[in-house]
Amino acid sequence: MNLTPEQMREVGPEALSKIRAELARRSLLEFTRQAWPILEPGVPMKEGWAIEAICEHLEAVIRGDIKRLVVNIPPGAMKSRLTRVMLPLHIWTQKPWSRIIGASYALSLSERDNYYARTILQTDWYQQNFGVSISAEQGAKVNFDNSSMGGLRAMSVGGATTGFRGDLLILDDAHNASEGESDAKRSDAVQWFLETFQTRVNDLDNSPIIVVGQRIHEEDVYSTAIELGYEHLCIPMEWEEGQRKTTGIGWTDPRTKEGELMWPERFSADAVE
């Protein structure tokens, strides 16, 4: 639902605020648009079809249409901001009791994204529009609960899970790209993913798992997840027709020309070169 400027003036500020909140509940992309200035004041949000594609697949996870998802996309494409910051908060606008675990190869990265999510959660915009706030008893800086018994926890690849189980698991950047050629490092990450991370769901049959990041090797965590049957959304920087596939929700890459860039609004030809 899109309102013209004339319609927005007619409905009034209070009604308009309710409409905007409802649009944010319905759309992860719209939620991100509205929350963006909180974390990036003065920096315009650059959009493109690649961001829309990621949001479509993450929304399919929320609906239950996808239970296991791998997203491979080049660095700098808002993947962490979308999956680890905006997605949990967007889920809480609908299911505030959800418990979510976010992991990365470095604990500092997981903690960073939890801190960003907490920053948005503490704003008047979020609390007044969606009725969810920080828990008075468990409102730590990094690992925190909300007022509806939902929670967000940070962990690292290879790290302890501290007994917390999630209704959603998100693994963002399973590997340090600089260690991609280390067989031992990759093997450890894959073993942790298979034997530890995947077991931390509340419901082994229905709780979804999302794995997102840049491919670094033929035998990385992403390859392992794909072999296990995870839905695979792959958006390369430069298009090759031989890579075309259609995902389970009917999405396919819109590019048709060899070498066409993924997101020229953000990554120009000169920048990619």
Short mmCIF file of the C-alpha atoms (twelve columns), coordinates in Angstrom:
data_MODEL
# 
_entry.id   MODEL 
# 
loop_
_atom_site.group_PDB 
_atom_site.id 
_atom_site.type_symbol 
_atom_site.label_atom_id 
_atom_site.label_alt_id 
_atom_site.label_comp_id 
_atom_site.label_asym_id 
_atom_site.label_seq_id 
_atom_site.Cartn_x 
_atom_site.Cartn_y 
_atom_site.Cartn_z 
_atom_site.pdbx_PDB_model_num 
ATOM 1   C CA . MET A 1   0.000  0.000   0.000   1 
ATOM 2   C CA . ASN A 2   1.568  3.251   -1.193  1 
ATOM 3   C CA . LEU A 3   0.041  6.609   -0.358  1 
ATOM 4   C CA . THR A 4   0.397  9.726   -2.458  1 
ATOM 5   C CA . PRO A 5   1.594  12.943  -0.736  1 
ATOM 6   C CA . GLU A 6   -1.986 14.266  -0.911  1 
ATOM 7   C CA . GLN A 7   -3.363 11.150  0.795   1 
ATOM 8   C CA . MET A 8   -0.699 11.359  3.520   1 
ATOM 9   C CA . ARG A 9   -1.701 14.926  4.298   1 
ATOM 10  C CA . GLU A 10  -5.354 13.926  4.503   1 
ATOM 11  C CA . VAL A 11  -4.969 11.041  6.953   1 
ATOM 12  C CA . GLY A 12  -3.096 13.060  9.591   1 
ATOM 13  C CA . PRO A 13  0.130  12.324  11.506  1 
ATOM 14  C CA . GLU A 14  -1.290 9.825   14.024  1 
ATOM 15  C CA . ALA A 15  -3.067 7.716   11.421  1 
ATOM 16  C CA . LEU A 16  -0.056 7.956   9.129   1 
ATOM 17  C CA . SER A 17  2.197  6.654   11.904  1 
ATOM 18  C CA . LYS A 18  -0.081 3.621   12.340  1 
ATOM 19  C CA . ILE A 19  -0.095 2.969   8.608   1 
ATOM 20  C CA . ARG A 20  3.694  3.142   8.440   1 
ATOM 21  C CA . ALA A 21  3.995  0.761   11.400  1 
ATOM 22  C CA . GLU A 22  1.668  -1.729  9.726   1 
ATOM 23  C CA . LEU A 23  3.644  -1.531  6.498   1 
ATOM 24  C CA . ALA A 24  6.835  -2.227  8.472   1 
ATOM 25  C CA . ARG A 25  5.210  -5.307  10.037  1 
ATOM 26  C CA . ARG A 26  4.278  -6.630  6.614   1 
ATOM 27  C CA . SER A 27  7.553  -5.952  4.818   1 
ATOM 28  C CA . LEU A 28  11.138 -6.503  5.922   1 
ATOM 29  C CA . LEU A 29  12.318 -4.054  3.263   1 
ATOM 30  C CA . GLU A 30  9.942  -1.354  4.506   1 
ATOM 31  C CA . PHE A 31  10.978 -2.043  8.102   1 
ATOM 32  C CA . THR A 32  14.608 -1.601  7.056   1 
ATOM 33  C CA . ARG A 33  13.818 1.691   5.300   1 
ATOM 34  C CA . GLN A 34  12.214 3.091   8.436   1 
ATOM 35  C CA . ALA A 35  14.901 1.821   10.840  1 
ATOM 36  C CA . TRP A 36  17.857 2.731   8.621   1 
ATOM 37  C CA . PRO A 37  18.281 6.366   9.832   1 
ATOM 38  C CA . ILE A 38  18.655 5.150   13.425  1 
ATOM 39  C CA . LEU A 39  21.931 3.387   12.629  1 
ATOM 40  C CA . GLU A 40  22.991 5.451   9.629   1 
ATOM 41  C CA . PRO A 41  21.953 9.057   10.290  1 
ATOM 42  C CA . GLY A 42  22.655 11.243  7.292   1 
ATOM 43  C CA . VAL A 43  23.526 8.274   5.045   1 
ATOM 44  C CA . PRO A 44  20.867 7.486   2.412   1 
ATOM 45  C CA . MET A 45  19.895 3.842   2.101   1 
ATOM 46  C CA . LYS A 46  20.774 2.525   -1.355  1 
ATOM 47  C CA . GLU A 47  18.304 -0.017  -2.668  1 
ATOM 48  C CA . GLY A 48  18.367 -2.458  -5.551  1 
ATOM 49  C CA . TRP A 49  16.874 -5.719  -6.740  1 
ATOM 50  C CA . ALA A 50  19.527 -7.738  -4.868  1 
ATOM 51  C CA . ILE A 51  18.318 -6.327  -1.537  1 
ATOM 52  C CA . GLU A 52  14.735 -7.045  -2.527  1 
ATOM 53  C CA . ALA A 53  15.678 -10.639 -3.360  1 
ATOM 54  C CA . ILE A 54  17.298 -11.191 0.024   1 
ATOM 55  C CA . CYS A 55  14.267 -9.714  1.793   1 
ATOM 56  C CA . GLU A 56  11.882 -11.926 -0.201  1 
ATOM 57  C CA . HIS A 57  13.740 -15.056 0.868   1 
ATOM 58  C CA . LEU A 58  14.037 -13.967 4.495   1 
ATOM 59  C CA . GLU A 59  10.298 -13.285 4.553   1 
ATOM 60  C CA . ALA A 60  9.750  -16.789 3.154   1 
ATOM 61  C CA . VAL A 61  11.689 -18.071 6.176   1 
ATOM 62  C CA . ILE A 62  9.413  -16.102 8.515   1 
ATOM 63  C CA . ARG A 63  6.321  -17.562 6.822   1 
ATOM 64  C CA . GLY A 64  7.692  -21.086 7.070   1 
ATOM 65  C CA . ASP A 65  7.961  -21.566 3.304   1 
ATOM 66  C CA . ILE A 66  11.733 -22.027 3.684   1 
ATOM 67  C CA . LYS A 67  13.194 -23.826 6.715   1 
ATOM 68  C CA . ARG A 68  16.850 -23.903 5.706   1 
ATOM 69  C CA . LEU A 69  18.415 -21.091 3.674   1 
ATOM 70  C CA . VAL A 70  21.891 -20.298 2.337   1 
ATOM 71  C CA . VAL A 71  22.514 -16.800 0.966   1 
ATOM 72  C CA . ASN A 72  25.775 -16.235 -0.929  1 
ATOM 73  C CA . ILE A 73  26.462 -12.636 -1.908  1 
ATOM 74  C CA . PRO A 74  29.614 -10.491 -2.173  1 
ATOM 75  C CA . PRO A 75  30.792 -8.414  0.810   1 
ATOM 76  C CA . GLY A 76  29.299 -4.981  1.357   1 
ATOM 77  C CA . ALA A 77  25.781 -5.886  0.209   1 
ATOM 78  C CA . MET A 78  23.991 -5.223  3.537   1 
ATOM 79  C CA . LYS A 79  23.746 -8.938  4.345   1 
ATOM 80  C CA . SER A 80  24.704 -8.551  8.017   1 
ATOM 81  C CA . ARG A 81  22.506 -5.508  8.490   1 
ATOM 82  C CA . LEU A 82  19.515 -7.306  6.963   1 
ATOM 83  C CA . THR A 83  19.905 -10.779 8.452   1 
ATOM 84  C CA . ARG A 84  21.422 -10.091 11.842  1 
ATOM 85  C CA . VAL A 85  19.980 -6.691  12.783  1 
ATOM 86  C CA . MET A 86  16.775 -5.957  10.896  1 
ATOM 87  C CA . LEU A 87  15.384 -9.500  10.571  1 
ATOM 88  C CA . PRO A 88  15.216 -10.308 14.329  1 
ATOM 89  C CA . LEU A 89  13.580 -6.961  15.081  1 
ATOM 90  C CA . HIS A 90  11.153 -7.392  12.198  1 
ATOM 91  C CA . ILE A 91  10.228 -10.859 13.494  1 
ATOM 92  C CA . TRP A 92  9.553  -9.359  16.928  1 
ATOM 93  C CA . THR A 93  6.953  -7.021  15.421  1 
ATOM 94  C CA . GLN A 94  4.948  -10.196 14.654  1 
ATOM 95  C CA . LYS A 95  6.281  -12.821 17.072  1 
ATOM 96  C CA . PRO A 96  7.924  -10.949 19.955  1 
ATOM 97  C CA . TRP A 97  8.462  -14.157 21.942  1 
ATOM 98  C CA . SER A 98  10.931 -15.528 19.368  1 
ATOM 99  C CA . ARG A 99  14.385 -16.472 20.612  1 
ATOM 100 C CA . ILE A 100 17.160 -15.957 18.116  1 
ATOM 101 C CA . ILE A 101 20.839 -16.929 18.017  1 
ATOM 102 C CA . GLY A 102 23.268 -15.036 15.789  1 
ATOM 103 C CA . ALA A 103 26.751 -16.377 15.125  1 
ATOM 104 C CA . SER A 104 29.856 -15.396 13.165  1 
ATOM 105 C CA . TYR A 105 33.461 -16.562 12.895  1 
ATOM 106 C CA . ALA A 106 34.381 -13.775 15.343  1 
ATOM 107 C CA . LEU A 107 32.420 -13.123 18.526  1 
ATOM 108 C CA . SER A 108 33.065 -9.394  18.127  1 
ATOM 109 C CA . LEU A 109 31.027 -9.397  14.897  1 
ATOM 110 C CA . SER A 110 28.103 -11.204 16.519  1 
ATOM 111 C CA . GLU A 111 28.197 -8.847  19.473  1 
ATOM 112 C CA . ARG A 112 28.356 -5.828  17.151  1 
ATOM 113 C CA . ASP A 113 25.135 -6.793  15.391  1 
ATOM 114 C CA . ASN A 114 23.349 -7.568  18.657  1 
ATOM 115 C CA . TYR A 115 24.356 -4.116  19.875  1 
ATOM 116 C CA . TYR A 116 22.925 -2.536  16.722  1 
ATOM 117 C CA . ALA A 117 19.656 -4.442  17.192  1 
ATOM 118 C CA . ARG A 118 19.488 -3.375  20.828  1 
ATOM 119 C CA . THR A 119 20.026 0.247   19.796  1 
ATOM 120 C CA . ILE A 120 16.959 0.141   17.527  1 
ATOM 121 C CA . LEU A 121 14.900 -1.760  20.099  1 
ATOM 122 C CA . GLN A 122 15.487 0.970   22.665  1 
ATOM 123 C CA . THR A 123 14.127 3.775   20.477  1 
ATOM 124 C CA . ASP A 124 10.727 5.358   21.003  1 
ATOM 125 C CA . TRP A 125 9.977  4.603   17.342  1 
ATOM 126 C CA . TYR A 126 10.241 0.853   17.884  1 
ATOM 127 C CA . GLN A 127 8.660  0.618   21.313  1 
ATOM 128 C CA . GLN A 128 5.686  2.852   20.541  1 
ATOM 129 C CA . ASN A 129 4.932  1.309   17.149  1 
ATOM 130 C CA . PHE A 130 5.457  -2.348  17.978  1 
ATOM 131 C CA . GLY A 131 4.955  -2.592  21.743  1 
ATOM 132 C CA . VAL A 132 8.228  -4.423  22.444  1 
ATOM 133 C CA . SER A 133 11.021 -3.178  24.695  1 
ATOM 134 C CA . ILE A 134 14.116 -4.360  26.549  1 
ATOM 135 C CA . SER A 135 13.515 -6.738  29.448  1 
ATOM 136 C CA . ALA A 136 14.005 -5.122  32.836  1 
ATOM 137 C CA . GLU A 137 15.620 -8.327  34.193  1 
ATOM 138 C CA . GLN A 138 17.721 -9.393  31.198  1 
ATOM 139 C CA . GLY A 139 18.716 -6.265  29.316  1 
ATOM 140 C CA . ALA A 140 22.461 -6.770  28.966  1 
ATOM 141 C CA . LYS A 141 24.400 -4.793  26.399  1 
ATOM 142 C CA . VAL A 142 24.954 -7.737  24.037  1 
ATOM 143 C CA . ASN A 143 22.859 -10.748 25.038  1 
ATOM 144 C CA . PHE A 144 19.412 -9.521  25.963  1 
ATOM 145 C CA . ASP A 145 15.744 -10.459 26.233  1 
ATOM 146 C CA . ASN A 146 12.732 -8.375  25.348  1 
ATOM 147 C CA . SER A 147 9.583  -7.656  27.307  1 
ATOM 148 C CA . SER A 148 7.735  -10.585 25.686  1 
ATOM 149 C CA . MET A 149 10.232 -13.333 26.610  1 
ATOM 150 C CA . GLY A 150 11.975 -13.173 23.265  1 
ATOM 151 C CA . GLY A 151 15.751 -12.999 23.227  1 
ATOM 152 C CA . LEU A 152 18.826 -12.415 21.090  1 
ATOM 153 C CA . ARG A 153 22.141 -14.143 21.763  1 
ATOM 154 C CA . ALA A 154 25.568 -13.798 20.130  1 
ATOM 155 C CA . MET A 155 28.088 -16.582 19.679  1 
ATOM 156 C CA . SER A 156 31.149 -17.427 17.602  1 
ATOM 157 C CA . VAL A 157 31.981 -20.360 15.359  1 
ATOM 158 C CA . GLY A 158 33.530 -22.949 17.650  1 
ATOM 159 C CA . GLY A 159 32.237 -21.199 20.750  1 
ATOM 160 C CA . ALA A 160 30.019 -22.526 23.515  1 
ATOM 161 C CA . THR A 161 26.241 -22.260 23.129  1 
ATOM 162 C CA . THR A 162 25.596 -21.557 26.849  1 
ATOM 163 C CA . GLY A 163 22.435 -23.696 26.906  1 
ATOM 164 C CA . PHE A 164 20.333 -21.183 24.935  1 
ATOM 165 C CA . ARG A 165 18.174 -22.594 22.151  1 
ATOM 166 C CA . GLY A 166 16.685 -20.571 19.328  1 
ATOM 167 C CA . ASP A 167 13.480 -20.422 17.340  1 
ATOM 168 C CA . LEU A 168 15.760 -19.090 14.585  1 
ATOM 169 C CA . LEU A 169 19.500 -19.549 14.027  1 
ATOM 170 C CA . ILE A 170 21.490 -17.132 11.854  1 
ATOM 171 C CA . LEU A 171 25.097 -17.865 10.884  1 
ATOM 172 C CA . ASP A 172 26.626 -14.813 9.206   1 
ATOM 173 C CA . ASP A 173 30.165 -15.158 7.832   1 
ATOM 174 C CA . ALA A 174 31.014 -18.666 8.950   1 
ATOM 175 C CA . HIS A 175 34.633 -18.244 7.877   1 
ATOM 176 C CA . ASN A 176 37.304 -15.594 8.056   1 
ATOM 177 C CA . ALA A 177 38.049 -15.003 4.357   1 
ATOM 178 C CA . SER A 178 41.758 -14.634 5.083   1 
ATOM 179 C CA . GLU A 179 41.807 -18.212 6.404   1 
ATOM 180 C CA . GLY A 180 39.952 -19.745 3.476   1 
ATOM 181 C CA . GLU A 181 42.913 -21.867 2.387   1 
ATOM 182 C CA . SER A 182 43.409 -23.385 5.829   1 
ATOM 183 C CA . ASP A 183 42.032 -26.928 5.705   1 
ATOM 184 C CA . ALA A 184 42.091 -27.188 9.490   1 
ATOM 185 C CA . LYS A 185 40.147 -23.934 10.050  1 
ATOM 186 C CA . ARG A 186 37.517 -24.831 7.457   1 
ATOM 187 C CA . SER A 187 37.159 -28.352 8.798   1 
ATOM 188 C CA . ASP A 188 36.686 -27.089 12.351  1 
ATOM 189 C CA . ALA A 189 34.012 -24.641 11.201  1 
ATOM 190 C CA . VAL A 190 32.163 -27.319 9.235   1 
ATOM 191 C CA . GLN A 191 32.269 -29.747 12.161  1 
ATOM 192 C CA . TRP A 192 30.964 -27.075 14.563  1 
ATOM 193 C CA . PHE A 193 28.174 -26.203 12.118  1 
ATOM 194 C CA . LEU A 194 27.110 -29.827 11.751  1 
ATOM 195 C CA . GLU A 195 27.485 -31.044 15.327  1 
ATOM 196 C CA . THR A 196 26.830 -27.950 17.454  1 
ATOM 197 C CA . PHE A 197 25.151 -25.033 15.714  1 
ATOM 198 C CA . GLN A 198 22.376 -26.932 13.945  1 
ATOM 199 C CA . THR A 199 21.400 -28.681 17.185  1 
ATOM 200 C CA . ARG A 200 20.597 -25.419 19.014  1 
ATOM 201 C CA . VAL A 201 17.109 -25.025 17.534  1 
ATOM 202 C CA . ASN A 202 14.056 -25.327 19.779  1 
ATOM 203 C CA . ASP A 203 12.185 -27.447 17.230  1 
ATOM 204 C CA . LEU A 204 14.435 -29.752 15.195  1 
ATOM 205 C CA . ASP A 205 11.749 -30.158 12.526  1 
ATOM 206 C CA . ASN A 206 10.449 -26.620 12.154  1 
ATOM 207 C CA . SER A 207 12.822 -23.989 13.586  1 
ATOM 208 C CA . PRO A 208 14.570 -22.313 10.628  1 
ATOM 209 C CA . ILE A 209 18.300 -21.854 10.070  1 
ATOM 210 C CA . ILE A 210 19.860 -19.172 7.861   1 
ATOM 211 C CA . VAL A 211 23.482 -19.282 6.691   1 
ATOM 212 C CA . VAL A 212 24.751 -16.194 4.882   1 
ATOM 213 C CA . GLY A 213 28.141 -15.091 3.618   1 
ATOM 214 C CA . GLN A 214 30.767 -15.075 0.890   1 
ATOM 215 C CA . ARG A 215 31.929 -18.384 -0.584  1 
ATOM 216 C CA . ILE A 216 35.619 -18.940 0.176   1 
ATOM 217 C CA . HIS A 217 36.262 -22.560 -0.831  1 
ATOM 218 C CA . GLU A 218 34.621 -25.598 -2.396  1 
ATOM 219 C CA . GLU A 219 34.594 -27.278 1.033   1 
ATOM 220 C CA . ASP A 220 33.252 -24.478 3.226   1 
ATOM 221 C CA . VAL A 221 30.213 -24.349 5.509   1 
ATOM 222 C CA . TYR A 222 28.031 -23.025 2.685   1 
ATOM 223 C CA . SER A 223 28.837 -25.988 0.465   1 
ATOM 224 C CA . THR A 224 28.049 -28.326 3.355   1 
ATOM 225 C CA . ALA A 225 24.674 -26.653 3.944   1 
ATOM 226 C CA . ILE A 226 23.783 -26.811 0.254   1 
ATOM 227 C CA . GLU A 227 24.636 -30.528 0.208   1 
ATOM 228 C CA . LEU A 228 22.276 -30.971 3.168   1 
ATOM 229 C CA . GLY A 229 19.451 -29.563 1.056   1 
ATOM 230 C CA . TYR A 230 19.372 -25.938 2.171   1 
ATOM 231 C CA . GLU A 231 17.601 -23.582 -0.224  1 
ATOM 232 C CA . HIS A 232 20.308 -21.626 -2.043  1 
ATOM 233 C CA . LEU A 233 20.084 -17.961 -3.019  1 
ATOM 234 C CA . CYS A 234 23.255 -17.017 -4.888  1 
ATOM 235 C CA . ILE A 235 23.789 -13.480 -6.217  1 
ATOM 236 C CA . PRO A 236 27.230 -13.118 -7.845  1 
ATOM 237 C CA . MET A 237 28.750 -9.691  -8.441  1 
ATOM 238 C CA . GLU A 238 29.036 -10.303 -12.193 1 
ATOM 239 C CA . TRP A 239 26.472 -12.376 -14.039 1 
ATOM 240 C CA . GLU A 240 27.205 -15.663 -15.780 1 
ATOM 241 C CA . GLU A 241 24.247 -17.290 -17.490 1 
ATOM 242 C CA . GLY A 242 25.558 -20.733 -16.596 1 
ATOM 243 C CA . GLN A 243 24.882 -19.961 -12.923 1 
ATOM 244 C CA . ARG A 244 21.138 -19.424 -13.407 1 
ATOM 245 C CA . LYS A 245 18.771 -21.311 -11.159 1 
ATOM 246 C CA . THR A 246 15.301 -20.758 -9.753  1 
ATOM 247 C CA . THR A 247 14.822 -20.896 -5.992  1 
ATOM 248 C CA . GLY A 248 11.974 -22.640 -4.233  1 
ATOM 249 C CA . ILE A 249 9.872  -19.475 -4.085  1 
ATOM 250 C CA . GLY A 250 10.141 -18.945 -7.841  1 
ATOM 251 C CA . TRP A 251 12.891 -16.307 -7.847  1 
ATOM 252 C CA . THR A 252 15.558 -16.132 -10.521 1 
ATOM 253 C CA . ASP A 253 18.269 -13.577 -11.184 1 
ATOM 254 C CA . PRO A 254 16.847 -10.782 -13.374 1 
ATOM 255 C CA . ARG A 255 20.104 -10.256 -15.298 1 
ATOM 256 C CA . THR A 256 20.424 -11.429 -18.878 1 
ATOM 257 C CA . LYS A 257 23.757 -9.994  -20.070 1 
ATOM 258 C CA . GLU A 258 27.080 -11.682 -19.352 1 
ATOM 259 C CA . GLY A 259 29.117 -9.637  -16.883 1 
ATOM 260 C CA . GLU A 260 26.173 -7.466  -15.824 1 
ATOM 261 C CA . LEU A 261 26.744 -6.106  -12.320 1 
ATOM 262 C CA . MET A 262 24.725 -7.083  -9.290  1 
ATOM 263 C CA . TRP A 263 24.162 -3.638  -7.805  1 
ATOM 264 C CA . PRO A 264 25.541 -0.780  -9.933  1 
ATOM 265 C CA . GLU A 265 23.872 1.780   -7.636  1 
ATOM 266 C CA . ARG A 266 26.334 0.732   -4.933  1 
ATOM 267 C CA . PHE A 267 29.138 -1.043  -6.806  1 
ATOM 268 C CA . SER A 268 29.952 0.801   -10.015 1 
ATOM 269 C CA . ALA A 269 31.973 -0.808  -12.790 1 
ATOM 270 C CA . ASP A 270 34.996 1.271   -11.794 1 
ATOM 271 C CA . ALA A 271 34.658 0.271   -8.132  1 
ATOM 272 C CA . VAL A 272 34.355 -3.427  -8.998  1 
ATOM 273 C CA . GLU A 273 37.387 -3.215  -11.286 1 
# 
